[in-house]
Amino acid sequence: MTRIISGRAGGTLLDVPPKGTRPTSDRVRESLFGALESAGLLDDARVADLYAGSGALGLESLSRGAASADLVELSAPAAALIRKNADRVRTAGIDAPARVHRANVTTFLTASWLEWDLVFLDPPYDLSDEDLTRALVALAPRLSPDATVIVERAKRSAAPDWAAAGLEADRDRAYGDTTMWWGRPQEP
């Protein structure tokens, strides 16, 4: 079990898939969301949580003031679990939409017409660098001009290839075996 850390749904427990996912720890999420709130990146943001797992990142965003969240997960059991977690967050008083999409991330992004302000990519550690780059390339046209993209991977992983997607690195931060890379659309 994990939980929503703060906001209107703070303390709400979330189920985690029994296998095949690597949930972001409470400590890492607390630090990440503190930085996002300090920068004003959550208020009314349209959020995408790609490779959503339990949906914790997207649902935490809704708890802290995001306008909507699209949670994309290929695994059918994990997508069903995300729906249950979204229902728990709704019960806690969050009425912003949490849309769960059971799909391959790159396929979903290629077919989507949506636009996002804040995007989390927390793929399985075994996702190849090439597959991550394909996802970033498919994501880039779906970003608002001042969007923030956060990629979470193992510290030993290579940094995302931001340039291949027309994005640029902003910063990175390591938390134990995890690194969070922040990127954004390139300035025109």
Order of alpha helices (4+ residues) and beta strands (2+ residues): beta-beta-alpha-beta-alpha-beta-alpha-beta-alpha-beta-alpha-beta-beta-beta
